[in-house]
């Protein structure tokens, strides 16, 4: 099970994509429950070519063993995987799916706020007052927060677009949280199918979300079958950020890759020098 993500290895203005790398992580121990994830390699660039060239450089027996690849919504990684690993299943990470839905909910709230009040959110505006509560799972809200949320949504009839988008956002999280993976997959499929086309006028952000998610619905639904996500990859990214911080930054990419593999590739105990 292979995890793929981008990572910014140095923060220098004007560097562009040269300051990004593609991180490749072995997630098999996490899925099998046998141990932690392991950094496999770091490749310069964040593009389809960066991932495809790395996969093409591996022998056929290695590629045949890759059965699942997890990633975010970047189309380049998806295309590279489809071309190089025709038998592997791709999984779109749940965090990025929910994050995309949260972005559309925020855009909807901002649009309705501007249409109803004629200005950006200010203290005392109903929608501005619940901007953070809207993004919180219903089951985690206190009674006071739940009341404030409902009051803000019911303050005007024009807020119905925000209410509908918020309901879809909550249903999306609910499908991922369902204790029965099969039932969660069915709920997710029905939700994606419901919002992909034919939405009423005034729900433009939700319509955009529906089209985007339906285009990747196979990768979204694959999560429920495989149980694989990019969570451990993000954790290793965090460790690499810490490594860069304690080193006060790196200038040489080769040196950075070497130190990253020692730090997060489970190589330190194999090196007598350390």
ABEGO torsion letter per residue (X at the ends): XBBBBBBBABBBBGAEAAABBBBBBBAAAAAAGAEBBBBABBBBEBBAAAAAAAAAABBAAAAAABABBBBBABAAAAAAAAAABAABBBBBBAAAAAAAAAAAAAAAAAAAAAAAAGBBBBBGBAAAAAAAAAABBAAABBAAAAAAAAAAAAABAAAAAAAAAAAAAAAAAAAAABABAAAAAAAAAAAAAAAABGBBBGAAAAAAAAAAAAAAAAAAAAAAAAGBBAAAAAAAAAAAAAAAAAAGEBABAAAAAAAAAAAAAGAAAABAAX
